[in-house]
């Protein structure tokens, strides 16, 4: 990048002030990277260190007395694996339905000739700033008969108005109008244009949307918590909530028993953090450019 | 929106309108599922807000023969609730402190990233900074308990240097710092993305001209980079002021313990508890929630109008 090199003082000799600036800049950024990475690193090494060493504060920089006991324990937790399976099912269904709603919707909204365009825009903008709130939402779900079914977790997540507008912005800026006109002259109908012409050109937005909806569903717990009573339907996050966040106030007893409870519980906590976040974290470096793309599409003013 | 130029001019005659409808009905078919979903999960609940003005029992129809309207009784009850001021200040303080740290941080990080010498380093750093955004709230709070619990890493360090162990989760004074720092840890990189993108669009010529004028890199940050992202900054400012009372209660709920409830109980968590747990008092909870959303809308309008007056940046 020649331009950047120049802008960052490439060929021109650096002054002392600039050298100090770049040094401070590097130090600050390195510090930030450390702050981000160390907690994640610690969780990883703590997950396969001896729990006593972790509790005793001997695990700081590297694993101590390596053991995979925690991982063996979590393999036996049927609730975790059931939660895992449920979450995978919910996520897949959410993504399929969400794409089916968001992509055609975004395309239609991006067309100037859609009847009632003004009305539709207002219709979709209002919910971005005002809503009924928790209780009316709960009551609607209840009267739709969705309580305690998997659809209570899936259906409310299949459309985010933000994502709809992001998709619309993408279509407005990246599908050449001339191409659409040409297809029309060739006699293609609107449905045909959408499926044969637009969809093949929209892999980027489809990927971004699929990822957004998938991560959203994978990480959510609240709707499941209020709508599901049947433990067999619990998604992973809800199971994790019970493992991870047994609050300190509920741990009774004297100092000794508290310590013992900690010993047993902590290792499984470190392991469950890893096991539940692993799919997202492993996928993340490969898909992050799509996420970032999404933020950029969203920031273009439509 | 360049497609506007190619679209047919608006026609008013009824026949043309019908023809237009016939030609463009496929778009209505495509948008219909989205309209339906928004109707069900966004508009029906707005209709359900009516119960805030009723003496409502769960299971009652929203508009029925026996509906008893009570006007603003549920609201006045909330204003006289002993919890009213604590809830207002808890919600407001958590948001305002979060805003003071969380708003400038991504801007600073973006400026720092933009001023690195190699683009590759900046890319790698960004990948690292964005990572925590994808950690779920449950795992995030779980991590907090692991690090700040009585036998967590932080207490181990404190004990090692001779201090007293503290259960941070039971201490109300630790709630806001833990909440805000962890939120920022998760999202500063993510929020920086749009600023980084805006900075990468800065005309290199401006930098070259500044260099020729003898500007140092620091001066260029202040006089070239920063002005370039100001429009973006004001839009984000409006948005965050609009969300000032709409803090993420899902996380607060996870972090609540008996010990920190004095500061961790927010309007939204109170709505949840009043409306869906114990003996639910749905009309009351709905009224509180409505009060909160009205504050948000008013704040947003004020922020937008102010911004419109003093600059050219606004949401609408």
Contacts between the chains, C-beta under 8 A, distances in Angstrom:
chain1	res1	chain2	res2	distance
A	1	B	119	5.5
A	3	B	204	4.4
A	4	B	119	5.8
A	4	B	204	7.6
A	6	B	204	6.8
A	6	B	207	7.5
A	6	B	208	6.4
A	6	B	211	7.9
A	7	B	204	5.3
A	7	B	207	4.1
A	7	B	208	7.2
A	7	B	211	7.9
A	8	B	115	7.3
A	8	B	116	7.6
A	8	B	117	4.9
A	8	B	217	7.6
A	9	B	117	7.9
A	9	B	211	7.4
A	9	B	217	6.6
A	12	B	211	6.5
A	15	B	216	6.5
A	17	B	216	4.8
A	17	B	217	7.8
A	17	B	218	7.0
A	18	B	216	5.5
A	18	B	217	4.8
A	18	B	218	7.8
A	21	B	115	7.5
A	21	B	216	6.8
A	21	B	217	4.6
A	21	B	218	5.0
A	22	B	115	7.7
A	22	B	117	6.4
A	22	B	217	7.0
A	25	B	112	5.6
A	25	B	115	5.4
A	25	B	116	6.6
A	26	B	116	7.4
A	28	B	112	5.8
A	29	B	112	5.6
A	29	B	113	7.1
A	29	B	116	6.8
A	29	B	125	5.7
A	32	B	109	6.9
A	32	B	125	7.8
A	32	B	129	6.9
A	33	B	125	6.0
A	33	B	128	5.3
A	33	B	129	7.4
A	35	B	185	7.0
A	36	B	128	5.6
A	36	B	129	6.0
A	36	B	131	6.7
A	36	B	132	6.2
A	36	B	185	6.9
A	36	B	189	7.3
A	37	B	128	6.3
A	39	B	143	6.5
A	39	B	147	6.7
A	39	B	185	7.6
A	40	B	131	7.3
A	40	B	132	7.5
A	42	B	147	7.8
A	42	B	153	6.5
A	43	B	143	6.6
A	43	B	146	7.3
A	46	B	146	7.7
A	55	B	151	5.1
A	55	B	156	7.8
A	56	B	156	7.4
A	57	B	153	7.4
A	57	B	156	3.0
A	57	B	157	6.9
A	57	B	159	6.8
A	57	B	160	5.8
A	100	B	33	6.8
A	101	B	33	4.4
A	101	B	34	5.3
A	101	B	37	5.9
A	102	B	34	7.1
A	104	B	30	3.7
A	104	B	31	7.4
A	104	B	33	7.4
A	105	B	30	6.3
A	105	B	31	5.1
A	105	B	33	6.7
A	105	B	34	3.6
A	107	B	27	8.0
A	107	B	30	6.2
A	108	B	26	8.0
A	108	B	27	4.0
A	108	B	28	7.3
A	108	B	30	4.0
A	108	B	31	4.1
A	109	B	31	6.4
A	110	B	3	7.9
A	111	B	3	7.9
A	111	B	24	7.5
A	111	B	27	5.4
A	112	B	1	7.9
A	112	B	3	5.5
A	112	B	4	5.8
A	112	B	6	8.0
A	112	B	7	3.7
A	113	B	7	5.8
A	113	B	8	7.2
A	113	B	20	6.9
A	113	B	23	7.3
A	113	B	24	4.8
A	113	B	27	7.2
A	114	B	24	6.0
A	114	B	27	4.0
A	114	B	28	7.0
A	114	B	31	6.9
A	115	B	20	6.7
A	115	B	21	5.5
A	115	B	24	5.6
A	115	B	25	7.7
A	115	B	27	7.4
A	115	B	28	6.3
A	116	B	28	8.0
A	120	B	31	6.5
A	120	B	35	7.5
A	123	B	35	7.0
A	123	B	38	7.0
A	124	B	34	7.5
A	124	B	38	6.4
A	126	B	42	7.9
A	127	B	38	6.0
A	127	B	42	3.9
A	127	B	43	7.5
A	129	B	242	7.1
A	129	B	296	7.6
A	129	B	297	6.0
A	129	B	300	6.2
A	130	B	46	7.3
A	130	B	293	5.9
A	130	B	297	5.7
A	131	B	42	6.1
A	131	B	45	6.3
A	131	B	46	6.7
A	131	B	293	6.6
A	132	B	42	7.4
A	132	B	44	7.5
A	132	B	45	2.6
A	132	B	46	4.5
A	132	B	47	7.4
A	132	B	48	5.3
A	132	B	49	5.2
A	133	B	45	6.9
A	133	B	49	7.2
A	133	B	271	6.9
A	133	B	286	6.5
A	133	B	289	3.3
A	133	B	290	6.4
A	133	B	292	7.6
A	133	B	293	6.2
A	134	B	268	7.5
A	134	B	271	5.6
A	134	B	272	6.0
A	134	B	275	6.4
A	134	B	276	7.3
A	134	B	285	7.4
A	134	B	289	5.9
A	135	B	48	7.6
A	135	B	51	7.7
A	135	B	271	6.9
A	135	B	275	4.1
A	135	B	276	7.2
A	135	B	282	5.0
A	135	B	285	4.9
A	135	B	286	4.5
A	135	B	289	6.3
A	136	B	44	7.6
A	136	B	45	3.8
A	136	B	46	7.3
A	136	B	47	7.6
A	136	B	48	2.9
A	136	B	49	5.7
A	136	B	51	7.0
A	136	B	286	6.1
A	137	B	41	7.0
A	137	B	45	4.4
A	137	B	48	7.6
A	138	B	275	7.3
A	138	B	276	6.3
A	139	B	45	7.7
A	139	B	48	5.4
A	139	B	51	7.7
A	139	B	58	7.7
A	139	B	282	7.2
A	140	B	40	6.9
A	140	B	41	7.0
A	140	B	44	4.5
A	140	B	45	5.3
A	140	B	48	6.1
A	144	B	40	7.1
A	155	B	37	7.5
A	155	B	40	7.8
A	155	B	41	7.3
A	156	B	41	4.9
A	158	B	37	6.2
A	159	B	34	5.7
A	159	B	37	4.3
A	159	B	38	6.5
A	159	B	41	7.8
A	161	B	38	6.8
A	161	B	42	7.8
A	164	B	34	6.0
A	172	B	1	6.0
A	172	B	3	6.8
A	177	B	2	7.0
A	177	B	3	4.7
A	177	B	6	5.5
A	181	B	6	7.0
A	189	B	26	6.8
A	190	B	24	7.3
A	190	B	26	3.6
A	190	B	27	6.6
A	191	B	26	5.2
A	191	B	29	7.9
A	194	B	26	7.6
A	194	B	30	6.9
A	215	B	134	5.9
A	218	B	136	7.2
A	219	B	134	7.5
A	219	B	135	7.8
A	219	B	136	3.5
A	219	B	137	6.9
A	219	B	138	7.8
A	220	B	136	7.6
A	221	B	136	7.3
A	221	B	137	6.9
A	221	B	138	5.3
A	221	B	250	7.4
A	222	B	250	4.8
A	222	B	253	7.9
A	226	B	272	7.9
A	226	B	276	5.9
A	237	B	136	5.6
A	237	B	138	4.7
A	237	B	139	8.0
A	238	B	138	7.9
A	240	B	136	7.8
A	240	B	138	5.0
A	240	B	139	6.6
A	240	B	142	6.8
A	241	B	138	4.9
A	241	B	254	7.0
A	243	B	142	7.8
A	244	B	138	6.3
A	244	B	139	7.0
A	244	B	141	7.1
A	244	B	142	3.0
A	244	B	145	6.7
A	245	B	138	7.0
A	245	B	141	5.8
A	245	B	142	6.0
A	245	B	145	6.4
A	245	B	254	5.8
A	247	B	145	7.7
A	247	B	169	6.5
A	247	B	256	7.8
A	247	B	257	4.6
A	248	B	145	7.5
A	248	B	149	6.4
A	248	B	150	6.4
A	248	B	167	5.2
A	248	B	169	5.1
A	248	B	170	5.8
A	248	B	257	6.4
A	248	B	259	7.9
A	249	B	169	7.8
A	249	B	170	6.2
A	249	B	257	4.6
A	249	B	258	4.6
A	249	B	259	6.0
A	258	B	150	7.1
A	259	B	151	6.7
A	262	B	149	7.5
A	262	B	150	7.5
A	262	B	151	4.9
A	266	B	146	6.9
A	266	B	151	7.4
A	269	B	142	6.2
A	269	B	145	7.7
A	269	B	146	5.9
A	270	B	146	6.7
A	272	B	142	7.7
A	273	B	139	5.4
A	273	B	142	6.0
A	273	B	143	6.4
A	273	B	146	7.6
A	276	B	136	7.5
A	276	B	139	6.2
A	277	B	134	7.8
A	277	B	135	6.1
A	277	B	136	7.4
A	277	B	139	5.8
A	280	B	134	5.0
A	280	B	135	8.0
A	281	B	131	7.2
A	281	B	134	7.0
A	284	B	130	7.9
A	284	B	131	6.3
A	284	B	134	5.8
A	285	B	127	6.1
A	288	B	127	5.8
A	288	B	130	5.9
A	291	B	130	7.2
A	292	B	126	7.7
A	292	B	130	7.3
A	292	B	193	5.5
A	295	B	190	7.5
A	295	B	193	4.6
A	295	B	194	5.8
A	295	B	197	7.6
A	296	B	193	7.3
A	296	B	194	7.1
A	296	B	197	5.1
A	299	B	194	4.5
A	299	B	197	6.7
A	299	B	198	7.9
A	299	B	232	7.4
A	302	B	1	7.9
